Structure formats: structure tokens, C-alpha cells
Amino acid sequence: MTDTTDQVAGVLLAAGGGRRLGGRPKALLEHRGRPLVEHAVAVLRAAGCTRVHVVLGARADAVRERAELPGCVLVDNPGWERGMGGSLRAGLASLAGTPARAALVSLVDQPGIGPEAVARVLAGYTDETSLVAAAFDGVRGHPVLLGAAHWAGVAAAATGDQGARAYLRGHAGEIRLVECGDIARAYDIDTEADLVHLE
């Protein structure tokens, strides 16, 4: 089995402003008594990511002040309002000069995806050409593992709210899907109604 300790970095996209949540930044939503961003980082660490880069945007100063994120690399995306694509580009760019040969990209607003599912995706890493994604009942979702050989292509295609979607669509035949529907739920915290998922 490949040693993923240094080779795969967790990249947590946590810049969203929660437009449909009355402008409450998703990173600061409370879950189990702490900011949601702390929970998401803990999931990545428990799954085996020792290096975690967190992309911040909406109210980044407040996130830095309230959330305890020791050992994380905090990356600012000043253009966060233009969508997830910029956050993904910022996260991947922040890995330059590190030992990372792949990025395991997760979203701050998916607390139903725990360490077991993330670990399954992480286990799919082989080398810098790896493309691995969680699947839920056969449908591709997050997290997604992007080998370094794909970073430039992903960054070029990541615009607006697309993230890696367009790139992954164009490379569908190369993606290893890892079924996680038996151990995780892939809901997003997007609207007031979704807040029932937070404890």
C-alpha cells in the first residue's frame, strides 16, 4: 500500500458566504458546539491527511479568530464571491513547494461525509496521475482526489461555481469511483432547511 502521509494533502474548501443561509459563512455554522470548519478538518485528519490546507473567504478574519485550526495552512481566496472555482485554484496553488503529489479535496458543508468515506477515497491514491472520487449510489460526489498531474488542467477549467466538474467530466474514463453510500450521506448545507443536519 502506498504511504500517503506526505504525498496526499487535504484541501478543504471553506470560503462560502452562505448566500441562501442569510449570509452566514458556512465555515462558522455551529456543529456539535464548534464551528463547522473544525469538524471538517478533524474528518480529514482522522482519515489520514496530516497536511491540511483550508481555503477561507467569507469573513476569513472571523474564522481565524473563532475556529481552532492548529497545524493547518490557511489560504485566503479574496475572490470567493465568484464561486468555488477560485477556491479550488487557490487551494491547489498553495500546495506548490510541498511534498504533496495529490490533493484530497473536500467541502466544508458536507458533515454527513465522515472519516471512513474520506479514507476510502484516500486509499485509492497510487501516484500523481490518480483521479479518485467518492460515489453515492453510483453517482460521483465528494471528496475527490486529484493527482498533481491533473492540477494545471483542473485549475484552468475551474471557473465560477464549477470547481473540478468540467475537468472530471472530460476525464471520466480515468476516474476511479469509490462507493461510499453505505457509510456516508452526501447532503450539502445550502439552505435554512438543511440546518436540521447540524447538531
C-alpha positions in Angstrom: 0.0 0.0 0.0 1.3 3.5 -0.9 2.3 5.7 2.0 0.0 8.7 1.7 1.3 10.6 4.8 3.2 13.3 2.9 2.0 12.5 -0.6 -1.7 13.5 -0.2 -2.7 16.8 1.3 -6.2 17.6 2.4 -7.7 20.7 0.7 -10.8 21.9 2.5 -12.9 24.4 0.6 -14.4 26.6 3.3 -14.8 30.0 1.7 -18.6 30.1 1.0 -20.6 33.0 2.3 -23.9 31.1 2.8 -25.9 33.4 0.5 -29.0 31.1 0.9 -28.4 31.0 4.7 -28.9 34.7 5.2 -25.2 35.4 4.6 -23.9 33.2 7.4 -20.5 31.9 6.3 -20.6 28.1 6.2 -17.3 27.7 8.0 -18.8 29.3 11.1 -22.0 27.4 11.2 -22.2 25.6 14.5 -21.9 21.8 14.6 -21.6 19.8 17.8 -20.8 23.1 19.6 -17.9 24.2 17.4 -17.5 25.9 14.0 -18.2 23.5 11.1 -14.8 24.1 9.7 -13.2 22.5 12.7 -15.4 19.4 12.2 -14.3 19.2 8.5 -10.6 19.5 9.3 -11.0 16.8 12.0 -12.6 14.4 9.5 -9.6 14.9 7.0 -7.1 14.3 9.8 -8.9 11.2 11.1 -9.0 9.8 7.6 -5.2 10.1 7.3 -4.4 13.6 5.9 -1.6 15.0 8.1 -1.2 18.1 5.9 -4.5 20.1 5.6 -4.8 23.4 3.6 -8.1 25.3 4.4 -9.3 27.9 1.8 -11.1 30.8 3.5 -13.1 33.6 2.0 -16.3 34.9 3.6 -15.4 36.6 6.9 -12.0 34.9 6.9 -10.8 37.0 9.9 -13.7 35.8 12.0 -13.0 32.2 11.0 -9.4 32.7 12.0 -10.5 34.2 15.3 -13.2 31.7 16.3 -12.0 28.3 14.8 -9.2 26.3 16.3 -7.2 25.0 13.3 -3.8 24.2 14.7 -1.3 22.9 12.1 -3.5 23.9 9.1 -2.2 26.1 6.3 -4.9 28.8 5.9 -5.2 30.1 2.4 -7.2 33.2 1.5 -9.4 33.4 -1.6 -10.1 37.2 -2.0 -12.3 36.3 -5.0 -14.5 33.8 -3.1 -17.8 35.6 -4.1 -17.1 34.5 -7.7 -17.6 30.8 -6.8 -15.9 27.6 -5.8 -13.6 27.6 -8.8 -11.4 30.3 -7.4 -11.1 28.5 -4.1 -10.1 25.3 -5.8 -7.4 27.1 -7.8 -6.2 28.8 -4.6 -6.0 25.5 -2.7 -4.1 23.7 -5.4 -1.7 26.7 -5.9 -1.0 26.6 -2.1 0.5 23.1 -2.5 3.3 24.3 -4.7 6.6 23.6 -3.0 5.2 20.9 -0.6 5.8 17.2 -0.9 2.2 16.7 -1.9 1.6 14.6 -5.1 -2.1 14.7 -4.8 -4.9 16.8 -3.2 -7.9 15.3 -1.5 -10.5 18.0 -2.0 -13.4 18.2 0.4 -16.2 20.7 1.1 -16.9 22.3 4.5 -20.7 21.9 4.1 -20.9 18.2 3.9 -20.8 16.9 7.5 -22.5 13.7 6.6 -19.3 12.5 5.0 -17.1 11.2 7.8 -13.5 9.8 8.1 -14.4 6.3 6.8 -15.6 7.6 3.4 -12.7 10.0 3.1 -10.3 7.2 4.0 -11.8 5.0 1.2 -11.0 7.7 -1.3 -7.6 8.3 0.1 -6.8 4.6 -0.2 -7.4 4.9 -4.0 -4.2 7.0 -4.4 -1.4 5.4 -6.3 0.7 8.2 -7.8 0.4 11.7 -9.3 -1.8 10.6 -12.1 -4.5 9.4 -9.7 -8.1 10.6 -10.1 -10.4 9.1 -7.4 -13.9 10.2 -6.3 -16.4 9.1 -3.8 -19.7 7.8 -5.3 -23.1 7.7 -3.7 -25.3 5.0 -5.3 -23.0 5.2 -8.3 -23.2 9.0 -8.7 -19.9 10.8 -8.4 -19.6 13.2 -5.5 -17.0 14.5 -2.9 -14.4 14.1 -1.7 -12.3 14.0 -4.8 -8.6 13.1 -5.0 -6.7 14.9 -7.7 -3.2 13.7 -8.6 -0.6 16.5 -9.2 -0.5 15.6 -12.9 -4.1 17.0 -13.2 -3.7 20.2 -11.1 -2.9 22.5 -14.0 -5.8 21.2 -16.1 -8.2 21.4 -13.1 -7.1 24.9 -12.4 -7.6 26.0 -16.0 -11.1 24.6 -16.1 -12.2 25.7 -12.6 -14.4 28.8 -13.2 -17.4 30.2 -11.3 -19.1 27.5 -9.2 -17.8 24.7 -11.4 -14.8 23.6 -9.3 -13.4 20.5 -10.9 -16.6 19.3 -12.5 -15.8 20.2 -16.1 -12.3 18.7 -15.9 -13.7 15.5 -14.3 -16.4 15.2 -17.0 -13.7 15.4 -19.7 -11.6 12.7 -17.9 -14.5 10.4 -16.8 -12.8 7.3 -18.1 -9.8 7.9 -15.8 -11.7 8.3 -12.6 -11.8 5.5 -10.1 -15.1 5.7 -8.3 -15.2 4.5 -4.7 -18.7 3.7 -3.4 -19.4 5.4 -0.1 -23.2 5.4 0.0 -23.1 2.7 2.6 -21.2 4.7 5.2 -21.9 8.4 4.4 -24.6 10.8 3.3 -23.8 13.4 0.7 -26.1 16.3 1.6 -24.9 19.9 1.5 -25.8 22.6 4.0 -27.1 25.2 1.5 -30.4 26.4 2.8 -32.2 27.1 6.2 -34.0 23.7 5.7 -30.6 21.9 5.6 -29.6 23.2 9.1 -31.5 20.2 10.5 -28.4 18.2 9.7 -26.3 20.1 12.2 -26.2 19.2 15.8 
